[in-house]
Amino acid sequence: MTILKEMNELDWVDVCALDDLTPNTGAGALIEHQQIAIFRVGAEKRVYALSNQDPFSQAFVMSRGIIGDLQGERVVASPIYKQHFSLATGR
């Protein structure tokens, strides 16, 4: 099964309008008792989402991370220990 097909089978939740997200920043959202970090990169018409919890410090701060690029991959750097996580996969 392709990733795109898997994504189409997910139940999507509207959080806010795209224009509510300032380009190149993150925002936190609480969805079904889980904190999510949402990012809009530049003028793109899509968002990236991952857990708002930093897996190393356990703090809910990922939405405050710095968006960047490592070897062509969009990433967010944790504001605590500066580890980088892929915006596309969360890796």
MILUM-463565 format. One record per atom (N, C-alpha, C, O): x negated, y, z negated; residue number from 0. Coordinates in Angstrom, 3 decimals. Atoms other than C-alpha are relative to their C-alpha. Last residue first. Layout:
<pts>
((X,Y,Z),NUM);
...
</pts>
This chain:
<pts>
((1.242,0.697,0.344),90);
((-11.997,10.372,-11.919),90);
((-1.005,0.966,-0.580),90);
((-2.115,0.566,-0.931),90);
((0.159,0.012,1.446),89);
((-8.772,12.384,-12.015),89);
((-1.271,-0.672,-0.464),89);
((-1.607,-0.607,-1.647),89);
((-0.184,1.339,0.566),88);
((-8.063,11.381,-8.392),88);
((-0.023,-0.034,-1.532),88);
((0.436,-1.007,-2.128),88);
((-0.764,0.907,-0.863),87);
((-7.625,14.554,-6.326),87);
((0.317,-1.324,-0.678),87);
((1.392,-1.885,-0.469),87);
((-1.404,-0.430,-0.020),86);
((-8.621,17.085,-8.992),86);
((0.848,-0.944,0.836),86);
((2.053,-1.059,0.610),86);
((-0.552,-0.229,-1.330),85);
((-11.824,15.157,-9.631),85);
((1.454,0.439,-0.097),85);
((2.248,-0.175,-0.810),85);
((-1.003,0.998,-0.362),84);
((-13.125,15.542,-13.169),84);
((0.589,0.376,1.353),84);
((0.891,1.541,1.608),84);
((-0.798,-0.313,-1.179),83);
((-16.296,17.346,-14.230),83);
((0.938,-1.162,0.313),83);
((0.566,-2.331,0.210),83);
((-0.068,1.118,-0.929),82);
((-17.751,17.175,-17.739),82);
((0.929,0.396,1.145),82);
((1.867,1.170,0.956),82);
((0.354,-0.311,-1.399),81);
((-18.328,20.646,-19.220),81);
((-0.067,-1.211,0.924),81);
((-0.655,-1.108,2.001),81);
((1.315,0.584,-0.237),80);
((-18.297,19.561,-22.900),80);
((-0.468,0.134,1.443),80);
((-1.547,-0.346,1.789),80);
((0.672,0.431,1.237),79);
((-15.415,21.753,-24.141),79);
((-1.425,-0.477,0.287),79);
((-2.387,0.166,-0.132),79);
((0.565,-1.137,0.723),78);
((-14.116,23.834,-21.204),78);
((-0.749,-0.403,-1.278),78);
((-1.434,0.428,-1.873),78);
((-0.577,-0.138,1.330),77);
((-13.744,20.678,-19.109),77);
((-0.623,1.194,-0.716),77);
((-1.841,1.368,-0.674),77);
((0.969,0.233,1.071),76);
((-14.898,21.262,-15.556),76);
((0.694,0.234,-1.329),76);
((1.325,1.271,-1.535),76);
((-0.198,-0.928,1.108),75);
((-12.274,20.888,-12.841),75);
((-1.007,-0.397,-1.076),75);
((-1.185,-1.577,-1.377),75);
((0.077,0.506,1.366),74);
((-13.172,19.304,-9.536),74);
((0.428,1.090,-0.970),74);
((0.509,2.269,-0.624),74);
((-0.537,-0.984,0.946),73);
((-12.636,19.673,-5.812),73);
((0.049,-0.617,-1.380),73);
((0.529,-1.736,-1.564),73);
((-1.174,0.478,0.741),72);
((-14.914,17.296,-3.907),72);
((0.455,1.074,-0.986),72);
((-0.349,1.600,-1.755),72);
((-1.188,0.024,-0.843),71);
((-17.281,18.596,-1.206),71);
((1.265,-0.482,-0.686),71);
((2.317,-0.544,-0.050),71);
((0.245,0.808,-1.193),70);
((-20.479,17.718,-3.061),70);
((1.263,-0.177,0.832),70);
((1.554,-1.277,1.303),70);
((1.222,0.789,0.118),69);
((-19.157,19.165,-6.309),69);
((-0.109,-0.900,1.206),69);
((0.684,-1.828,1.364),69);
((0.228,0.933,-1.092),68);
((-16.619,21.972,-5.923),68);
((-1.331,-0.696,-0.246),68);
((-2.358,-0.038,-0.413),68);
((1.215,-0.106,-0.797),67);
((-15.181,24.089,-8.694),67);
((-0.053,-1.049,1.090),67);
((0.940,-1.716,1.382),67);
((-0.129,0.709,-1.274),66);
((-12.206,24.848,-10.910),66);
((-1.274,0.214,0.797),66);
((-1.806,1.323,0.854),66);
((0.463,-0.781,-1.140),65);
((-13.080,25.922,-14.461),65);
((0.066,-0.865,1.253),65);
((-0.489,-1.964,1.288),65);
((1.280,0.319,-0.618),64);
((-11.091,24.372,-17.260),64);
((-0.299,0.870,1.206),64);
((0.557,1.603,1.701),64);
((0.870,-1.175,0.134),63);
((-8.265,26.048,-19.168),63);
((-1.371,-0.223,0.627),63);
((-2.256,0.624,0.510),63);
((-0.603,-1.054,-0.812),62);
((-5.690,23.481,-17.985),62);
((-0.816,1.289,-0.073),62);
((-0.637,2.182,0.755),62);
((0.417,0.105,-1.396),61);
((-8.074,20.840,-19.358),61);
((0.594,1.093,0.887),61);
((-0.031,1.488,1.871),61);
((0.585,-1.237,-0.524),60);
((-7.652,22.043,-22.945),60);
((-0.306,-0.028,1.500),60);
((-0.827,0.956,2.025),60);
((-0.888,-0.279,-1.130),59);
((-5.633,19.489,-24.918),59);
((-0.395,1.344,0.619),59);
((0.226,2.371,0.348),59);
((-0.717,-1.276,0.085),58);
((-8.472,18.331,-27.179),58);
((0.837,0.214,1.264),58);
((0.454,-0.231,2.346),58);
((-1.401,0.258,0.339),57);
((-9.411,14.613,-27.190),57);
((0.823,1.278,-0.160),57);
((2.001,1.210,-0.513),57);
((-0.243,-0.708,1.263),56);
((-13.092,15.686,-27.126),56);
((1.395,-0.272,-0.561),56);
((1.663,0.004,-1.730),56);
((1.158,0.093,0.893),55);
((-14.179,13.127,-24.512),55);
((0.261,0.656,-1.349),55);
((-0.066,0.080,-2.387),55);
((0.212,1.363,0.497),54);
((-10.945,12.381,-22.615),54);
((-1.173,-0.134,-0.976),54);
((-1.253,-1.125,-1.702),54);
((1.391,0.309,-0.317),53);
((-10.020,16.086,-22.380),53);
((-0.299,-1.385,-0.573),53);
((-0.154,-1.588,-1.778),53);
((0.884,0.430,1.088),52);
((-6.246,16.093,-22.672),52);
((-1.390,-0.341,0.525),52);
((-1.540,-1.178,1.415),52);
((0.575,-1.185,0.618),51);
((-4.279,18.168,-20.131),51);
((-0.983,-0.364,-1.106),51);
((-1.652,0.517,-1.645),51);
((-0.274,-0.141,1.424),50);
((-3.696,15.039,-18.071),50);
((-0.667,1.259,-0.541),50);
((-1.778,1.596,-0.133),50);
((0.612,1.070,0.777),49);
((-3.901,15.590,-14.357),49);
((0.323,0.231,-1.462),49);
((0.924,1.244,-1.821),49);
((-0.427,0.209,1.380),48);
((-2.169,17.658,-11.709),48);
((-0.768,-1.168,-0.609),48);
((-1.027,-2.179,0.044),48);
((0.647,1.195,0.529),47);
((-3.195,19.203,-8.404),47);
((0.438,-0.120,-1.452),47);
((0.627,0.890,-2.131),47);
((0.577,-0.057,1.337),46);
((-1.003,21.695,-6.597),46);
((-0.665,-1.332,-0.319),46);
((-0.374,-2.355,0.300),46);
((-0.190,1.203,0.805),45);
((-0.105,22.328,-2.991),45);
((-0.640,0.202,-1.353),45);
((-1.404,1.145,-1.561),45);
((-1.427,0.133,0.287),44);
((0.371,25.291,-0.635),44);
((0.284,-1.302,-0.747),44);
((1.359,-1.883,-0.592),44);
((-0.613,1.276,-0.386),43);
((-3.317,26.168,-0.669),43);
((1.461,-0.051,-0.430),43);
((1.838,0.542,-1.441),43);
((-1.302,-0.261,-0.624),42);
((-4.111,29.879,-1.058),42);
((0.694,-1.290,0.435),42);
((1.689,-1.243,1.158),42);
((-0.058,-0.986,-1.074),41);
((-6.964,29.275,-3.486),41);
((1.418,0.222,0.500),41);
((2.365,0.280,-0.284),41);
((1.306,-0.404,-0.506),40);
((-6.726,26.110,-5.578),40);
((0.189,0.952,1.177),40);
((0.762,0.583,2.202),40);
((-0.185,-0.464,-1.376),39);
((-3.572,25.667,-7.660),39);
((-1.346,0.554,0.458),39);
((-1.916,1.431,-0.190),39);
((0.946,-0.929,-0.608),38);
((-4.002,23.594,-10.799),38);
((0.421,0.348,1.419),38);
((0.890,-0.504,2.173),38);
((-0.342,-0.209,-1.411),37);
((-1.581,21.834,-13.144),37);
((-0.924,1.071,0.548),37);
((-1.138,2.101,-0.092),37);
((0.694,-1.182,-0.513),36);
((-2.661,20.384,-16.507),36);
((0.279,0.081,1.499),36);
((0.079,-0.891,2.227),36);
((0.573,0.106,-1.335),35);
((-0.128,17.973,-18.013),35);
((-0.700,1.311,0.326),35);
((-0.209,2.384,-0.025),35);
((0.554,-1.244,-0.510),34);
((0.848,17.499,-21.657),34);
((-0.733,-0.250,1.318),34);
((-1.560,-1.154,1.431),34);
((1.389,0.141,-0.420),33);
((3.057,14.462,-22.271),33);
((-0.480,1.334,0.574),33);
((0.189,1.935,1.415),33);
((0.884,0.148,1.155),32);
((6.283,14.506,-24.313),32);
((-1.467,-0.217,0.372),32);
((-2.257,-0.663,-0.460),32);
((-0.337,1.236,0.710),31);
((8.470,14.000,-21.204),31);
((-1.016,-0.314,-1.102),31);
((-1.531,-1.430,-1.170),31);
((-0.947,0.807,-0.768),30);
((6.711,16.779,-19.304),30);
((0.195,-1.318,-0.723),30);
((-0.736,-2.112,-0.857),30);
((-0.403,1.132,0.820),29);
((4.946,19.545,-21.215),29);
((1.104,-0.734,0.739),29);
((2.194,-0.198,0.937),29);
((-1.437,0.286,-0.010),28);
((3.158,21.873,-18.818),28);
((0.256,-1.208,-0.883),28);
((-0.554,-2.133,-0.934),28);
((-0.428,1.191,0.716),27);
((-0.250,23.554,-18.936),27);
((1.508,-0.150,0.067),27);
((2.240,0.840,0.082),27);
((-1.095,-0.265,0.936),26);
((-1.514,25.984,-16.338),26);
((0.371,-1.318,-0.661),26);
((0.233,-2.384,-0.061),26);
((-0.813,1.116,0.447),25);
((-4.683,26.102,-14.292),25);
((1.099,0.476,-0.929),25);
((1.056,1.586,-1.460),25);
((-0.140,0.143,1.448),24);
((-6.373,28.801,-12.276),24);
((0.836,-1.241,-0.302),24);
((1.418,-1.856,0.591),24);
((1.286,0.308,0.644),23);
((-7.749,29.288,-8.778),23);
((0.062,-0.001,-1.521),23);
((-0.923,0.299,-2.196),23);
((1.028,0.778,-0.718),22);
((-4.545,30.865,-7.421),22);
((-1.293,-0.108,-0.804),22);
((-1.705,0.834,-1.482),22);
((1.023,-0.895,-0.525),21);
((-2.100,32.108,-10.090),21);
((-1.062,-0.836,0.707),21);
((-1.560,-1.808,0.140),21);
((1.366,0.392,0.348),20);
((0.717,29.617,-10.471),20);
((-0.986,0.961,0.658),20);
((-0.999,1.111,1.880),20);
((0.172,-0.232,1.439),19);
((4.228,31.139,-10.470),19);
((-1.417,-0.347,-0.460),19);
((-1.847,0.088,-1.528),19);
((0.450,-1.375,0.223),18);
((4.016,31.397,-6.660),18);
((-0.150,0.348,-1.480),18);
((-0.748,1.371,-1.814),18);
((1.405,-0.095,-0.368),17);
((4.224,27.606,-6.427),17);
((-0.544,1.396,-0.284),17);
((-1.674,1.537,-0.750),17);
((0.195,-0.356,-1.401),16);
((7.542,27.661,-8.292),16);
((-1.496,0.126,0.277),16);
((-2.263,0.473,-0.622),16);
((-0.087,-1.433,-0.251),15);
((7.632,25.861,-11.613),15);
((-0.130,0.225,1.500),15);
((-0.439,-0.699,2.252),15);
((0.504,-0.670,1.190),14);
((7.778,22.395,-13.152),14);
((0.147,1.506,0.134),14);
((0.599,2.178,-0.793),14);
((0.256,-1.414,-0.255),13);
((9.829,20.366,-10.678),13);
((-0.406,0.670,-1.305),13);
((0.297,0.565,-2.310),13);
((-0.672,-0.898,0.930),12);
((9.445,16.679,-11.533),12);
((-0.366,1.434,0.379),12);
((-1.547,1.772,0.470),12);
((0.637,-1.300,0.185),11);
((8.580,14.046,-8.922),11);
((0.851,0.867,-0.902),11);
((2.078,0.761,-0.902),11);
((-1.041,-0.957,0.343),10);
((9.752,10.447,-9.282),10);
((-0.684,1.321,-0.334),10);
((-1.333,1.446,-1.373),10);
((-0.014,-0.539,1.353),9);
((7.101,8.425,-7.505),9);
((1.203,0.915,-0.198),9);
((1.741,1.467,0.762),9);
((-0.888,0.814,0.823),8);
((7.804,6.392,-4.357),8);
((0.070,0.495,-1.443),8);
((0.846,-0.039,-2.235),8);
((-1.376,-0.243,-0.412),7);
((6.379,9.050,-2.054),7);
((0.996,-0.776,-0.844),7);
((2.169,-0.409,-0.918),7);
((-0.397,-1.311,0.476),6);
((3.115,8.942,-3.995),6);
((1.452,0.301,0.360),6);
((2.167,0.925,-0.423),6);
((-0.193,0.086,1.444),5);
((2.784,5.196,-3.460),5);
((0.489,1.334,-0.554),5);
((1.362,1.364,-1.422),5);
((-1.243,0.735,0.203),4);
((3.312,5.676,0.285),4);
((0.303,-0.124,-1.498),4);
((1.452,0.025,-1.914),4);
((-1.115,-0.867,-0.392),3);
((0.647,8.383,0.340),3);
((1.334,-0.705,-0.216),3);
((2.280,-0.094,-0.713),3);
((-0.227,-0.966,1.074),2);
((-1.770,6.210,-1.646),2);
((1.198,0.875,0.322),2);
((2.018,1.162,-0.551),2);
((0.822,-1.206,-0.060),1);
((-1.409,3.419,0.875),1);
((0.352,0.939,-1.144),1);
((1.432,0.861,-1.730),1);
((-0.855,-1.176,0.000),0);
((0.000,0.000,0.000),0);
((-0.898,1.234,0.000),0);
((-1.874,1.284,-0.749),0);
</pts>
